[in-house]
Amino acid sequence: MTAVDLVNTLDFLTEQNREEIMFRTNSSKQPVPPDLAWKRLRTLERDIKTTILPKLKVVMDSEEGKGKNHEELCELLLQREYVSFA
């Protein structure tokens, strides 16, 4: 399965969204090369591990987070982040 095949399975995206995901940059509108897509994936993965997951662990271990499902935990995390920036 290619990246394009995968993107095409995401039925919540519009056709324009599908095209934009595969652009190198929004201004150039050139297709993203596979090596750059892979590098972006690794960068995002590292950022998620270092910024989001530690905060999510705190939410999961809190009294408020006990017994919550994925969606509920994400909502709690987003709410905490919003409050901390407000």
Backbone atoms as SQL, in Angstrom:
CREATE TABLE atoms (id INTEGER PRIMARY KEY, chain TEXT, resi INTEGER, resn TEXT, atom TEXT, x REAL, y REAL, z REAL);
INSERT INTO atoms VALUES
  (1, 'A', 1, 'MET', 'N', 0.855, -1.181, 0.000),
  (2, 'A', 1, 'MET', 'CA', 0.000, 0.000, 0.000),
  (3, 'A', 1, 'MET', 'C', 0.898, 1.240, 0.000),
  (4, 'A', 2, 'THR', 'N', 0.608, 2.164, -0.873),
  (5, 'A', 2, 'THR', 'CA', 1.362, 3.412, -0.937),
  (6, 'A', 2, 'THR', 'C', 0.723, 4.456, -0.036),
  (7, 'A', 3, 'ALA', 'N', 1.424, 5.572, 0.160),
  (8, 'A', 3, 'ALA', 'CA', 0.877, 6.665, 0.959),
  (9, 'A', 3, 'ALA', 'C', -0.396, 7.213, 0.327),
  (10, 'A', 4, 'VAL', 'N', -0.401, 7.296, -0.989),
  (11, 'A', 4, 'VAL', 'CA', -1.595, 7.785, -1.689),
  (12, 'A', 4, 'VAL', 'C', -2.770, 6.847, -1.448),
  (13, 'A', 5, 'ASP', 'N', -2.530, 5.541, -1.497),
  (14, 'A', 5, 'ASP', 'CA', -3.600, 4.568, -1.220),
  (15, 'A', 5, 'ASP', 'C', -4.140, 4.759, 0.189),
  (16, 'A', 6, 'LEU', 'N', -3.238, 4.959, 1.130),
  (17, 'A', 6, 'LEU', 'CA', -3.638, 5.153, 2.518),
  (18, 'A', 6, 'LEU', 'C', -4.472, 6.424, 2.671),
  (19, 'A', 7, 'VAL', 'N', -4.010, 7.515, 2.102),
  (20, 'A', 7, 'VAL', 'CA', -4.749, 8.776, 2.172),
  (21, 'A', 7, 'VAL', 'C', -6.130, 8.622, 1.546),
  (22, 'A', 8, 'ASN', 'N', -6.224, 7.869, 0.475),
  (23, 'A', 8, 'ASN', 'CA', -7.516, 7.680, -0.189),
  (24, 'A', 8, 'ASN', 'C', -8.503, 6.869, 0.645),
  (25, 'A', 9, 'THR', 'N', -8.047, 6.153, 1.650),
  (26, 'A', 9, 'THR', 'CA', -8.957, 5.416, 2.529),
  (27, 'A', 9, 'THR', 'C', -9.575, 6.306, 3.608),
  (28, 'A', 10, 'LEU', 'N', -9.062, 7.502, 3.769),
  (29, 'A', 10, 'LEU', 'CA', -9.555, 8.415, 4.806),
  (30, 'A', 10, 'LEU', 'C', -10.768, 9.161, 4.288),
  (31, 'A', 11, 'ASP', 'N', -11.946, 8.590, 4.527),
  (32, 'A', 11, 'ASP', 'CA', -13.170, 9.115, 3.936),
  (33, 'A', 11, 'ASP', 'C', -13.627, 10.458, 4.509),
  (34, 'A', 12, 'PHE', 'N', -13.024, 10.911, 5.608),
  (35, 'A', 12, 'PHE', 'CA', -13.406, 12.200, 6.175),
  (36, 'A', 12, 'PHE', 'C', -12.686, 13.361, 5.492),
  (37, 'A', 13, 'LEU', 'N', -11.709, 13.061, 4.627),
  (38, 'A', 13, 'LEU', 'CA', -10.987, 14.102, 3.901),
  (39, 'A', 13, 'LEU', 'C', -11.706, 14.453, 2.603),
  (40, 'A', 14, 'THR', 'N', -11.650, 15.731, 2.258),
  (41, 'A', 14, 'THR', 'CA', -12.161, 16.142, 0.955),
  (42, 'A', 14, 'THR', 'C', -11.093, 15.838, -0.098),
  (43, 'A', 15, 'GLU', 'N', -11.456, 15.926, -1.341),
  (44, 'A', 15, 'GLU', 'CA', -10.487, 15.694, -2.414),
  (45, 'A', 15, 'GLU', 'C', -9.336, 16.694, -2.317),
  (46, 'A', 16, 'GLN', 'N', -9.659, 17.924, -1.983),
  (47, 'A', 16, 'GLN', 'CA', -8.622, 18.953, -1.835),
  (48, 'A', 16, 'GLN', 'C', -7.680, 18.599, -0.676),
  (49, 'A', 17, 'ASN', 'N', -8.218, 18.125, 0.443),
  (50, 'A', 17, 'ASN', 'CA', -7.381, 17.708, 1.571),
  (51, 'A', 17, 'ASN', 'C', -6.435, 16.598, 1.161),
  (52, 'A', 18, 'ARG', 'N', -6.948, 15.639, 0.400),
  (53, 'A', 18, 'ARG', 'CA', -6.117, 14.507, -0.037),
  (54, 'A', 18, 'ARG', 'C', -4.946, 14.990, -0.884),
  (55, 'A', 19, 'GLU', 'N', -5.213, 15.940, -1.764),
  (56, 'A', 19, 'GLU', 'CA', -4.147, 16.474, -2.609),
  (57, 'A', 19, 'GLU', 'C', -3.132, 17.247, -1.776),
  (58, 'A', 20, 'GLU', 'N', -3.612, 18.087, -0.859),
  (59, 'A', 20, 'GLU', 'CA', -2.725, 18.926, -0.064),
  (60, 'A', 20, 'GLU', 'C', -1.795, 18.115, 0.831),
  (61, 'A', 21, 'ILE', 'N', -2.272, 17.006, 1.345),
  (62, 'A', 21, 'ILE', 'CA', -1.446, 16.160, 2.206),
  (63, 'A', 21, 'ILE', 'C', -0.205, 15.688, 1.467),
  (64, 'A', 22, 'MET', 'N', -0.352, 15.453, 0.187),
  (65, 'A', 22, 'MET', 'CA', 0.752, 14.909, -0.588),
  (66, 'A', 22, 'MET', 'C', 1.639, 15.983, -1.233),
  (67, 'A', 23, 'PHE', 'N', 1.402, 17.274, -0.914),
  (68, 'A', 23, 'PHE', 'CA', 2.247, 18.344, -1.438),
  (69, 'A', 23, 'PHE', 'C', 3.518, 18.462, -0.614),
  (70, 'A', 24, 'ARG', 'N', 4.607, 18.788, -1.289),
  (71, 'A', 24, 'ARG', 'CA', 5.870, 19.085, -0.601),
  (72, 'A', 24, 'ARG', 'C', 5.677, 20.312, 0.287),
  (73, 'A', 25, 'THR', 'N', 5.141, 21.372, -0.298),
  (74, 'A', 25, 'THR', 'CA', 4.725, 22.569, 0.435),
  (75, 'A', 25, 'THR', 'C', 3.422, 23.037, -0.192),
  (76, 'A', 26, 'ASN', 'N', 2.651, 23.803, 0.552),
  (77, 'A', 26, 'ASN', 'CA', 1.387, 24.305, 0.004),
  (78, 'A', 26, 'ASN', 'C', 1.623, 25.299, -1.122),
  (79, 'A', 27, 'SER', 'N', 2.714, 26.047, -1.050),
  (80, 'A', 27, 'SER', 'CA', 2.949, 27.041, -2.097),
  (81, 'A', 27, 'SER', 'C', 3.460, 26.407, -3.389),
  (82, 'A', 28, 'SER', 'N', 4.295, 25.377, -3.295),
  (83, 'A', 28, 'SER', 'CA', 4.860, 24.777, -4.512),
  (84, 'A', 28, 'SER', 'C', 3.889, 23.825, -5.210),
  (85, 'A', 29, 'LYS', 'N', 3.045, 23.191, -4.442),
  (86, 'A', 29, 'LYS', 'CA', 2.084, 22.198, -4.956),
  (87, 'A', 29, 'LYS', 'C', 2.771, 21.009, -5.631),
  (88, 'A', 30, 'GLN', 'N', 4.065, 20.811, -5.372),
  (89, 'A', 30, 'GLN', 'CA', 4.792, 19.671, -5.921),
  (90, 'A', 30, 'GLN', 'C', 4.566, 18.458, -5.024),
  (91, 'A', 31, 'PRO', 'N', 4.551, 17.264, -5.602),
  (92, 'A', 31, 'PRO', 'CA', 4.384, 16.054, -4.784),
  (93, 'A', 31, 'PRO', 'C', 5.546, 15.890, -3.803),
  (94, 'A', 32, 'VAL', 'N', 5.240, 15.430, -2.618),
  (95, 'A', 32, 'VAL', 'CA', 6.283, 15.216, -1.609),
  (96, 'A', 32, 'VAL', 'C', 7.057, 13.934, -1.947),
  (97, 'A', 33, 'PRO', 'N', 8.384, 14.001, -1.959),
  (98, 'A', 33, 'PRO', 'CA', 9.169, 12.789, -2.219),
  (99, 'A', 33, 'PRO', 'C', 9.054, 11.817, -1.041),
  (100, 'A', 34, 'PRO', 'N', 9.123, 10.528, -1.299),
  (101, 'A', 34, 'PRO', 'CA', 8.976, 9.539, -0.223),
  (102, 'A', 34, 'PRO', 'C', 9.961, 9.731, 0.933),
  (103, 'A', 35, 'ASP', 'N', 11.219, 10.093, 0.641),
  (104, 'A', 35, 'ASP', 'CA', 12.189, 10.259, 1.726),
  (105, 'A', 35, 'ASP', 'C', 11.825, 11.429, 2.631),
  (106, 'A', 36, 'LEU', 'N', 11.279, 12.493, 2.070),
  (107, 'A', 36, 'LEU', 'CA', 10.862, 13.631, 2.886),
  (108, 'A', 36, 'LEU', 'C', 9.624, 13.275, 3.710),
  (109, 'A', 37, 'ALA', 'N', 8.707, 12.531, 3.124),
  (110, 'A', 37, 'ALA', 'CA', 7.523, 12.094, 3.870),
  (111, 'A', 37, 'ALA', 'C', 7.941, 11.235, 5.066),
  (112, 'A', 38, 'TRP', 'N', 8.905, 10.360, 4.854),
  (113, 'A', 38, 'TRP', 'CA', 9.396, 9.498, 5.926),
  (114, 'A', 38, 'TRP', 'C', 10.059, 10.328, 7.024),
  (115, 'A', 39, 'LYS', 'N', 10.842, 11.318, 6.624),
  (116, 'A', 39, 'LYS', 'CA', 11.508, 12.191, 7.596),
  (117, 'A', 39, 'LYS', 'C', 10.478, 12.961, 8.417),
  (118, 'A', 40, 'ARG', 'N', 9.440, 13.466, 7.745),
  (119, 'A', 40, 'ARG', 'CA', 8.374, 14.171, 8.467),
  (120, 'A', 40, 'ARG', 'C', 7.691, 13.260, 9.472),
  (121, 'A', 41, 'LEU', 'N', 7.443, 12.021, 9.073),
  (122, 'A', 41, 'LEU', 'CA', 6.812, 11.053, 9.964),
  (123, 'A', 41, 'LEU', 'C', 7.661, 10.836, 11.210),
  (124, 'A', 42, 'ARG', 'N', 8.949, 10.651, 11.030),
  (125, 'A', 42, 'ARG', 'CA', 9.855, 10.424, 12.164),
  (126, 'A', 42, 'ARG', 'C', 9.920, 11.645, 13.078),
  (127, 'A', 43, 'THR', 'N', 9.908, 12.819, 12.495),
  (128, 'A', 43, 'THR', 'CA', 9.926, 14.048, 13.293),
  (129, 'A', 43, 'THR', 'C', 8.652, 14.166, 14.115),
  (130, 'A', 44, 'LEU', 'N', 7.513, 13.911, 13.490),
  (131, 'A', 44, 'LEU', 'CA', 6.239, 13.960, 14.217),
  (132, 'A', 44, 'LEU', 'C', 6.185, 12.917, 15.323),
  (133, 'A', 45, 'GLU', 'N', 6.667, 11.726, 15.013),
  (134, 'A', 45, 'GLU', 'CA', 6.681, 10.653, 16.003),
  (135, 'A', 45, 'GLU', 'C', 7.511, 11.051, 17.224),
  (136, 'A', 46, 'ARG', 'N', 8.680, 11.625, 16.982),
  (137, 'A', 46, 'ARG', 'CA', 9.542, 12.066, 18.083),
  (138, 'A', 46, 'ARG', 'C', 8.873, 13.178, 18.891),
  (139, 'A', 47, 'ASP', 'N', 8.259, 14.134, 18.193),
  (140, 'A', 47, 'ASP', 'CA', 7.597, 15.238, 18.879),
  (141, 'A', 47, 'ASP', 'C', 6.438, 14.753, 19.740),
  (142, 'A', 48, 'ILE', 'N', 5.669, 13.809, 19.235),
  (143, 'A', 48, 'ILE', 'CA', 4.547, 13.254, 20.003),
  (144, 'A', 48, 'ILE', 'C', 5.058, 12.549, 21.256),
  (145, 'A', 49, 'LYS', 'N', 6.125, 11.766, 21.099),
  (146, 'A', 49, 'LYS', 'CA', 6.687, 11.044, 22.243),
  (147, 'A', 49, 'LYS', 'C', 7.223, 11.976, 23.318),
  (148, 'A', 50, 'THR', 'N', 7.768, 13.122, 22.919),
  (149, 'A', 50, 'THR', 'CA', 8.392, 14.008, 23.898),
  (150, 'A', 50, 'THR', 'C', 7.467, 15.087, 24.441),
  (151, 'A', 51, 'THR', 'N', 6.402, 15.420, 23.730),
  (152, 'A', 51, 'THR', 'CA', 5.539, 16.506, 24.193),
  (153, 'A', 51, 'THR', 'C', 4.149, 16.060, 24.624),
  (154, 'A', 52, 'ILE', 'N', 3.512, 15.211, 23.844),
  (155, 'A', 52, 'ILE', 'CA', 2.125, 14.845, 24.125),
  (156, 'A', 52, 'ILE', 'C', 2.020, 13.658, 25.081),
  (157, 'A', 53, 'LEU', 'N', 2.762, 12.605, 24.820),
  (158, 'A', 53, 'LEU', 'CA', 2.619, 11.393, 25.635),
  (159, 'A', 53, 'LEU', 'C', 2.927, 11.597, 27.122),
  (160, 'A', 54, 'PRO', 'N', 3.964, 12.363, 27.483),
  (161, 'A', 54, 'PRO', 'CA', 4.176, 12.588, 28.927),
  (162, 'A', 54, 'PRO', 'C', 2.984, 13.293, 29.591),
  (163, 'A', 55, 'LYS', 'N', 2.399, 14.246, 28.896),
  (164, 'A', 55, 'LYS', 'CA', 1.230, 14.945, 29.444),
  (165, 'A', 55, 'LYS', 'C', 0.022, 14.020, 29.508),
  (166, 'A', 56, 'LEU', 'N', -0.120, 13.161, 28.513),
  (167, 'A', 56, 'LEU', 'CA', -1.225, 12.210, 28.504),
  (168, 'A', 56, 'LEU', 'C', -1.096, 11.219, 29.657),
  (169, 'A', 57, 'LYS', 'N', 0.126, 10.807, 29.963),
  (170, 'A', 57, 'LYS', 'CA', 0.362, 9.885, 31.088),
  (171, 'A', 57, 'LYS', 'C', -0.121, 10.510, 32.393),
  (172, 'A', 58, 'VAL', 'N', 0.150, 11.802, 32.567),
  (173, 'A', 58, 'VAL', 'CA', -0.304, 12.513, 33.768),
  (174, 'A', 58, 'VAL', 'C', -1.829, 12.496, 33.837),
  (175, 'A', 59, 'VAL', 'N', -2.478, 12.740, 32.710),
  (176, 'A', 59, 'VAL', 'CA', -3.949, 12.734, 32.663),
  (177, 'A', 59, 'VAL', 'C', -4.470, 11.331, 32.979),
  (178, 'A', 60, 'MET', 'N', -3.862, 10.316, 32.390),
  (179, 'A', 60, 'MET', 'CA', -4.315, 8.935, 32.605),
  (180, 'A', 60, 'MET', 'C', -4.168, 8.519, 34.058),
  (181, 'A', 61, 'ASP', 'N', -3.105, 8.981, 34.717),
  (182, 'A', 61, 'ASP', 'CA', -2.852, 8.604, 36.103),
  (183, 'A', 61, 'ASP', 'C', -3.642, 9.437, 37.102),
  (184, 'A', 62, 'SER', 'N', -4.282, 10.502, 36.645),
  (185, 'A', 62, 'SER', 'CA', -5.048, 11.352, 37.548),
  (186, 'A', 62, 'SER', 'C', -6.369, 10.679, 37.915),
  (187, 'A', 63, 'GLU', 'N', -6.949, 11.147, 38.989),
  (188, 'A', 63, 'GLU', 'CA', -8.251, 10.630, 39.420),
  (189, 'A', 63, 'GLU', 'C', -9.303, 10.893, 38.347),
  (190, 'A', 64, 'GLU', 'N', -9.200, 12.048, 37.717),
  (191, 'A', 64, 'GLU', 'CA', -10.146, 12.446, 36.665),
  (192, 'A', 64, 'GLU', 'C', -10.032, 11.553, 35.425),
  (193, 'A', 65, 'GLY', 'N', -8.845, 11.008, 35.184),
  (194, 'A', 65, 'GLY', 'CA', -8.620, 10.213, 33.986),
  (195, 'A', 65, 'GLY', 'C', -8.895, 8.733, 34.128),
  (196, 'A', 66, 'LYS', 'N', -9.062, 8.261, 35.343),
  (197, 'A', 66, 'LYS', 'CA', -9.264, 6.830, 35.572),
  (198, 'A', 66, 'LYS', 'C', -10.555, 6.343, 34.912),
  (199, 'A', 67, 'GLY', 'N', -10.457, 5.237, 34.183),
  (200, 'A', 67, 'GLY', 'CA', -11.613, 4.620, 33.553),
  (201, 'A', 67, 'GLY', 'C', -12.100, 5.298, 32.288),
  (202, 'A', 68, 'LYS', 'N', -11.358, 6.293, 31.809),
  (203, 'A', 68, 'LYS', 'CA', -11.777, 7.018, 30.606),
  (204, 'A', 68, 'LYS', 'C', -11.288, 6.287, 29.354),
  (205, 'A', 69, 'ASN', 'N', -12.046, 6.417, 28.284),
  (206, 'A', 69, 'ASN', 'CA', -11.624, 5.838, 27.005),
  (207, 'A', 69, 'ASN', 'C', -10.711, 6.828, 26.266),
  (208, 'A', 70, 'HIS', 'N', -10.243, 6.429, 25.108),
  (209, 'A', 70, 'HIS', 'CA', -9.302, 7.235, 24.333),
  (210, 'A', 70, 'HIS', 'C', -9.831, 8.641, 24.053),
  (211, 'A', 71, 'GLU', 'N', -11.054, 8.719, 23.550),
  (212, 'A', 71, 'GLU', 'CA', -11.640, 10.019, 23.217),
  (213, 'A', 71, 'GLU', 'C', -11.752, 10.913, 24.451),
  (214, 'A', 72, 'GLU', 'N', -12.196, 10.336, 25.548),
  (215, 'A', 72, 'GLU', 'CA', -12.361, 11.112, 26.779),
  (216, 'A', 72, 'GLU', 'C', -11.012, 11.602, 27.305),
  (217, 'A', 73, 'LEU', 'N', -9.989, 10.753, 27.237),
  (218, 'A', 73, 'LEU', 'CA', -8.655, 11.158, 27.672),
  (219, 'A', 73, 'LEU', 'C', -8.114, 12.290, 26.804),
  (220, 'A', 74, 'CYS', 'N', -8.331, 12.181, 25.511),
  (221, 'A', 74, 'CYS', 'CA', -7.885, 13.248, 24.610),
  (222, 'A', 74, 'CYS', 'C', -8.594, 14.557, 24.927),
  (223, 'A', 75, 'GLU', 'N', -9.886, 14.488, 25.199),
  (224, 'A', 75, 'GLU', 'CA', -10.642, 15.694, 25.563),
  (225, 'A', 75, 'GLU', 'C', -10.103, 16.309, 26.851),
  (226, 'A', 76, 'LEU', 'N', -9.822, 15.469, 27.845),
  (227, 'A', 76, 'LEU', 'CA', -9.251, 15.973, 29.104),
  (228, 'A', 76, 'LEU', 'C', -7.899, 16.643, 28.868),
  (229, 'A', 77, 'LEU', 'N', -7.068, 16.018, 28.062),
  (230, 'A', 77, 'LEU', 'CA', -5.753, 16.582, 27.766),
  (231, 'A', 77, 'LEU', 'C', -5.903, 17.923, 27.049),
  (232, 'A', 78, 'LEU', 'N', -6.760, 17.978, 26.047),
  (233, 'A', 78, 'LEU', 'CA', -6.971, 19.232, 25.328),
  (234, 'A', 78, 'LEU', 'C', -7.501, 20.325, 26.251),
  (235, 'A', 79, 'GLN', 'N', -8.407, 19.966, 27.139),
  (236, 'A', 79, 'GLN', 'CA', -8.960, 20.946, 28.078),
  (237, 'A', 79, 'GLN', 'C', -7.870, 21.466, 29.007),
  (238, 'A', 80, 'ARG', 'N', -7.033, 20.571, 29.524),
  (239, 'A', 80, 'ARG', 'CA', -5.930, 20.997, 30.392),
  (240, 'A', 80, 'ARG', 'C', -4.951, 21.895, 29.659),
  (241, 'A', 81, 'GLU', 'N', -4.649, 21.553, 28.414),
  (242, 'A', 81, 'GLU', 'CA', -3.733, 22.384, 27.624),
  (243, 'A', 81, 'GLU', 'C', -4.347, 23.761, 27.371),
  (244, 'A', 82, 'TYR', 'N', -5.632, 23.789, 27.055),
  (245, 'A', 82, 'TYR', 'CA', -6.302, 25.049, 26.808),
  (246, 'A', 82, 'TYR', 'C', -6.255, 25.933, 28.060),
  (247, 'A', 83, 'VAL', 'N', -6.561, 25.353, 29.206),
  (248, 'A', 83, 'VAL', 'CA', -6.569, 26.107, 30.460),
  (249, 'A', 83, 'VAL', 'C', -5.164, 26.605, 30.784),
  (250, 'A', 84, 'SER', 'N', -4.155, 25.795, 30.523),
  (251, 'A', 84, 'SER', 'CA', -2.794, 26.212, 30.857),
  (252, 'A', 84, 'SER', 'C', -2.312, 27.361, 29.976),
  (253, 'A', 85, 'PHE', 'N', -2.865, 27.515, 28.767),
  (254, 'A', 85, 'PHE', 'CA', -2.473, 28.619, 27.886),
  (255, 'A', 85, 'PHE', 'C', -3.370, 29.840, 28.037),
  (256, 'A', 86, 'ALA', 'N', -4.515, 29.660, 28.674),
  (257, 'A', 86, 'ALA', 'CA', -5.466, 30.779, 28.798),
  (258, 'A', 86, 'ALA', 'C', -5.089, 31.736, 29.906);
